[in-house]
Amino acid sequence: MATDTRERILEASLTLFNARGEPNVSTNHIADELEISPGNLYYHFRNKDDIIEQLFARYEVRMDSALAAPDDRQPTLEDIWLQLHAIFESIWNYRFIYRDLVDISGRNRKLRMHFSRILKRASENATRIMRGLVRAEVMRASADEIDATATNILLVATFWLNFSAVRGEQDERESINRGIHQVLMLIAPFLRDAERVHLHHLLQAYR
């Protein structure tokens, strides 16, 4: 029973954080949503930051899985396309982290360090995949171009939701789709002609 209540608190917190923004949700709001007493909530979690840390741990596991790349063969454009879906789905499901990233990471050193680790792994993953595409003669790019493109991919993925919000886009789900498209367009100029045509066919089918 205690486990069920703990899980309900985490699920309700994630829903409220995503819907209203983490700074706008208190532990009282969460308790009211679940129709439990604040004392019951504090039995399971010390405070709101404790809830955030538990949600972040789940997000981190999901991102680690999304960032896993095939290591027994050269990557393909389909690999990148599918991986971006997994990554952006993780961003969508834990979007409060990205919308309130500066505030959350600014007050919680532990989460800031963990998010930096995710960024580092994501950068290494993007770099490894692009180097694989170069070895497979799917794309042409220098080491500097690969490093710069990997950084640009991280910038787009990390701040895409905030960028969309500033532009006044209401449909965040559709915004995620455009984010995937934008990332793929970052590598398009480096692809060989046949692969560039293949990428555009993938994008057309997706859209």
C-alpha positions as CSV (number, residue, x, y, z in Angstrom):
1,M,0.0,0.0,0.0
2,A,2.8,2.4,0.9
3,T,4.5,1.6,-2.5
4,D,1.2,2.4,-4.3
5,T,0.9,5.7,-2.6
6,R,4.5,6.6,-3.3
7,E,4.0,5.7,-7.0
8,R,0.8,7.8,-7.1
9,I,2.6,10.8,-5.7
10,L,5.3,10.5,-8.3
11,E,2.8,10.1,-11.2
12,A,0.7,13.0,-10.0
13,S,3.7,15.2,-9.4
14,L,5.0,14.5,-13.0
15,T,1.6,15.4,-14.4
16,L,1.3,18.6,-12.5
17,F,4.9,19.7,-13.1
18,N,4.5,19.1,-16.8
19,A,1.1,20.9,-17.0
20,R,1.8,23.9,-14.7
21,G,5.6,24.2,-14.5
22,E,7.5,22.9,-11.5
23,P,7.8,26.3,-9.7
24,N,4.0,26.7,-9.8
25,V,3.3,23.4,-8.0
26,S,3.7,22.9,-4.2
27,T,3.5,19.8,-2.2
28,N,0.0,20.9,-1.0
29,H,-1.1,21.0,-4.6
30,I,0.1,17.5,-5.1
31,A,-1.6,16.3,-1.9
32,D,-4.8,18.0,-2.9
33,E,-4.7,16.4,-6.3
34,L,-4.4,12.9,-4.7
35,E,-6.8,13.8,-1.9
36,I,-4.3,12.8,0.7
37,S,-3.0,14.8,3.7
38,P,0.3,16.7,3.4
39,G,1.6,14.6,6.3
40,N,0.9,11.5,4.2
41,L,2.9,12.9,1.4
42,Y,5.8,13.8,3.7
43,Y,5.8,10.3,5.0
44,H,7.0,9.2,1.6
45,F,9.1,12.3,0.5
46,R,11.0,14.8,2.6
47,N,10.0,17.7,0.4
48,K,9.4,18.7,-3.2
49,D,13.0,18.5,-4.2
50,D,13.0,14.9,-3.0
51,I,10.2,14.2,-5.4
52,I,12.0,16.0,-8.2
53,E,15.1,14.0,-7.6
54,Q,13.2,10.7,-7.8
55,L,11.5,11.8,-11.1
56,F,14.9,12.9,-12.4
57,A,16.4,9.5,-11.6
58,R,13.7,7.9,-13.8
59,Y,14.3,10.4,-16.5
60,E,18.0,9.6,-16.4
61,V,17.4,5.9,-16.8
62,R,15.2,6.5,-19.7
63,M,17.7,8.9,-21.4
64,D,20.5,6.4,-20.9
65,S,18.4,3.8,-22.7
66,A,17.5,6.3,-25.5
67,L,21.2,7.1,-26.0
68,A,22.2,3.5,-26.4
69,A,23.6,3.0,-30.0
70,P,24.4,-0.2,-31.9
71,D,28.0,-1.2,-31.3
72,D,28.1,-4.2,-33.5
73,R,27.7,-2.3,-36.9
74,Q,27.9,1.1,-38.5
75,P,25.0,3.4,-37.8
76,T,22.4,4.2,-40.4
77,L,20.1,7.2,-41.0
78,E,17.3,5.0,-39.7
79,D,19.2,4.5,-36.4
80,I,19.5,8.2,-36.0
81,W,15.9,8.8,-36.8
82,L,14.7,6.2,-34.3
83,Q,17.1,7.3,-31.6
84,L,15.9,10.9,-32.0
85,H,12.4,9.8,-31.5
86,A,13.4,8.0,-28.2
87,I,15.3,11.0,-27.0
88,F,12.6,13.5,-27.8
89,E,9.9,11.3,-26.3
90,S,12.0,11.3,-23.1
91,I,12.2,15.1,-23.2
92,W,8.4,15.3,-23.8
93,N,7.5,12.9,-20.9
94,Y,9.8,14.9,-18.5
95,R,9.4,18.3,-20.2
96,F,9.2,20.1,-16.9
97,I,12.9,19.5,-16.4
98,Y,13.7,21.3,-19.7
99,R,11.2,24.1,-19.3
100,D,12.5,24.9,-15.8
101,L,16.1,23.6,-16.3
102,V,17.9,26.8,-15.2
103,D,15.8,27.1,-12.0
104,I,16.0,23.4,-11.1
105,S,19.7,23.0,-11.8
106,G,20.5,26.3,-10.1
107,R,19.2,25.2,-6.8
108,N,20.1,21.5,-6.9
109,R,23.8,20.8,-7.4
110,K,23.2,17.1,-7.6
111,L,20.8,17.4,-10.4
112,R,23.0,19.9,-12.2
113,M,25.9,17.3,-12.1
114,H,23.6,14.5,-13.3
115,F,22.3,16.6,-16.2
116,S,25.8,17.6,-17.2
117,R,26.6,13.8,-17.3
118,I,23.6,13.3,-19.6
119,L,24.8,16.2,-21.9
120,K,28.3,14.7,-22.0
121,R,27.0,11.3,-22.9
122,A,24.7,12.7,-25.5
123,S,27.6,14.7,-27.1
124,E,29.8,11.6,-27.1
125,N,27.0,9.6,-28.7
126,A,26.3,12.2,-31.4
127,T,30.0,12.4,-32.2
128,R,30.5,8.6,-32.3
129,I,27.5,8.2,-34.7
130,M,28.7,10.9,-37.1
131,R,32.2,9.5,-37.1
132,G,30.6,6.1,-38.0
133,L,28.6,7.7,-40.8
134,V,31.9,9.2,-42.1
135,R,33.6,5.8,-42.0
136,A,30.6,4.3,-43.8
137,E,31.0,7.0,-46.4
138,V,27.4,8.2,-45.7
139,M,28.6,11.7,-44.9
140,R,31.6,14.0,-45.4
141,A,32.7,16.0,-42.4
142,S,35.9,17.1,-40.7
143,A,36.6,16.5,-37.0
144,D,35.9,20.1,-36.2
145,E,32.6,20.0,-38.2
146,I,31.5,16.9,-36.3
147,D,32.3,18.5,-32.9
148,A,30.4,21.7,-33.8
149,T,27.4,19.7,-35.1
150,A,27.3,17.6,-32.0
151,T,27.2,20.7,-29.9
152,N,24.5,22.2,-32.1
153,I,22.4,19.0,-31.8
154,L,22.6,19.3,-28.0
155,L,21.6,23.0,-28.1
156,V,18.5,22.3,-30.2
157,A,17.4,19.3,-28.2
158,T,18.0,20.9,-24.8
159,F,16.3,24.3,-25.5
160,W,13.8,23.4,-28.2
161,L,10.7,23.5,-25.9
162,N,11.7,26.9,-24.5
163,F,12.4,28.2,-28.0
164,S,9.0,27.0,-29.1
165,A,7.3,28.6,-26.1
166,V,8.9,32.0,-26.8
167,R,7.6,31.8,-30.4
168,G,4.1,31.2,-29.0
169,E,3.6,27.7,-30.3
170,Q,0.8,26.1,-28.4
171,D,1.0,22.5,-29.6
172,E,4.1,21.2,-27.7
173,R,3.7,17.7,-29.1
174,E,3.9,19.0,-32.6
175,S,6.8,21.2,-31.4
176,I,8.7,18.0,-30.5
177,N,8.2,16.7,-34.1
178,R,9.6,19.9,-35.4
179,G,12.5,19.6,-33.1
180,I,13.4,16.1,-34.5
181,H,13.2,17.6,-38.0
182,Q,15.5,20.5,-37.0
183,V,18.1,18.1,-35.6
184,L,18.1,16.0,-38.7
185,M,18.5,19.1,-40.8
186,L,21.8,19.9,-38.9
187,I,23.4,16.8,-40.4
188,A,21.7,17.0,-43.9
189,P,24.3,19.3,-45.5
190,F,27.1,16.8,-44.7
191,L,25.3,13.8,-46.2
192,R,26.3,12.5,-49.7
193,D,23.7,13.1,-52.3
194,A,21.9,9.7,-52.2
195,E,21.8,9.7,-48.4
196,R,20.4,13.3,-48.4
197,V,17.6,12.2,-50.7
198,H,17.0,9.2,-48.4
199,L,16.8,11.5,-45.4
200,H,14.2,13.7,-47.1
201,H,12.1,10.7,-47.9
202,L,12.2,9.6,-44.3
203,L,11.1,13.1,-43.1
204,Q,8.3,13.3,-45.7
205,A,7.0,9.9,-44.6
206,Y,7.2,11.0,-40.9
207,R,5.4,14.3,-41.5
